[in-house]
C-alpha cells in the first residue's frame, strides 16, 4: 500500500506525535499547523479515495473562508476526479467553505495562471516602485471579472503567502477597433 507523500512522516501524521526531524520542520516554519491538519485529513481520506495514496501534498494556505491546497501538477486531477466528494469532505473537516486545489509551481507566471483560473490573464509585468520594492501587475480582461475564483484581496493574499509576491490587479476593457 502506498501512502500519500508530504514533508511530514506518515507515521507522525497517523500517531499525532512528531519525530525530532518533523518537529524541527514545524519549529522552523517549513511546515505549519495548517499543513499538519490538512495532511492528516488527506491521509485519513486515502482509504476511501485510493487516488490520494500517490498525491504529493506540499502546503496549505488559508484566508478567511478560503483554503488553498498545493499539490504536484499531476495530482490536481486525482483530487478532483471524485466529482467534488474529496473537496466536500475537506471542507467539512476544516470548516472552510471554499477549497481550491492548485498545482505547486515555483514558476511565477504558471502559478498566477493557476491562481486566477478560470479567468484568463492578458499580461503579467513587474513594476518597480520608487522605494525599491516591486509589485507584480496582473491584467485581466474585464469580461473575466465574474470568472475570478475568489475576491481579489484573497487572491493577493494567497500570492503573497505562497510566492512572496505583492500583486497589483487591473482590468482591461475591450478596445474599440479603428477601421
Secondary structure, 3 states (H helix, E strand, C coil): CCCCECCCCHHHHHHCCCCHHHHHHHHHCCCCHHHHHHHHHHHHHCCCCHHHHHCEEEEEEEECCEEEEEECHHHHHHHHCCCCHHHHHHHHHHCCCEEEEEECCCCHHHHHHHHHCCCCEEEEEEEECCCCCEEEEEEEEHHHHHHCCCCHHHHHHHHHHHHCCCEEEEEECCCCCCC
